[in-house]
Amino acid sequence: MYALVSLTVARMVPVAIALVGTGLDRRTVAFIGWFGPRGLASVVFSLLAYDALAGQDGRVTLTIVTLTVVFSVILHGASALPLIRRYQRAEDSPPVASPGKGDETPTAR
């Protein structure tokens, strides 16, 4: 359960908060949050915790971090191509005009 929370809420919410004020749309923030900060730090910190914690606590911590990293590799690897394609299609499509608004693009003169 922790691995699932760590891969979603625990990663995506801080990324969304960090991107407040950047002007990025929600789709982009979600994309960055899903594929965003990952790396070797989890492995290094888990090994430090394993060394510092005695016996069972160290093994449990190492197991949780290992499962989280494995789930991350599987979920992000499996979702990368479909989500990149969806994001690219959305970015390539023309913006939809809001109801009641006219075409706001300037005309050539």
N, C-alpha and C positions, 0 to 999 in steps of 0.2 A: 504494500500500500504506500509506503514511504517513497519507493522508487517512482511510482506514478505521480504522486504529488510533486516530487522533486523535478520530474521532467516536464511538468505542466505549470502549475500555479507558482511554485517556488522559483522557477526560472523566468516565467513570462511576466509576472507582476513587477518585479524589480526592473526588467528591461522596459516595460511600458512606462513606469515612473521615470526612468532615466531619459526617455525620449519625449516626455512632456515638453511642449514648447518648441519642438523641432519642426512642426508643420507637417509631419508625416501622417498619412491617412491610417485608419485602423487596420486595413489589410496589410500594409507595410509593417506596422508595429507588430502585428500578430506573426507575420512571416519572420521578422527579425527575432522575436521572442522564441519562436519554435526552434529555429536553427541557430540562435544566438550563442551567447557565451558557453563554451564547453571547453574541455581540455584536460591537460595533464594534472592540473591542480587537485582535482578530486582524488586521483590515485596517490599523489604525494601526501596529501593531508590524511588520507585513510591509513597509509603506512605509518605516518607519524603517530596517529591515534592508536594504531595497533601496538606500536612499540611502547607508548606511554600507558596504555590501559592494561590492567592485569587480567590474564586468563580469559574467561568467557566474554567479558565486555569487549575486549579487543577483537575476538573472533566474530562476535555479533556485528560490531561496527564494520569490520572488513567485509563480511558477507553482504551487508546492506549496500555498502558502496560498490562492491563488485557487481551485484545484481543491478544496481542503478546504471552503472556504466554499460553493462551488457544490454539492458533494455534500451538505453540511449542509442547504442550502435545499431540495434535492430530496428527500432522505431524511426529514427532519423534517416537511416539508410534506406528503409523501405518507402518512406514518405518523400524523400528528396525529389526524385524525378517527377512524380505526379504533382506535388505542390509547386515546384518550380515552373512546370508547364502551365498550371492554373494561374499562377501569379503573372507569368509572362503574357498569357492571353488577356487577362484583366488589364494589364498595363498597356497593351497594344490596342485595345478597343477604345473607340471614341467615347468621351464622357456623355452621359445621359443628361439631357436638359431637365431641370426641375419643372414640375407642372406650374403653369402660370408665368413662366419666364420665357422670354423670347431668346433668340439666338444672340448671345452676348459677344460673339467674335466680331472683331472690327472688319468692315468691308474694305476691299481694295479700291482705291480711287485713281 
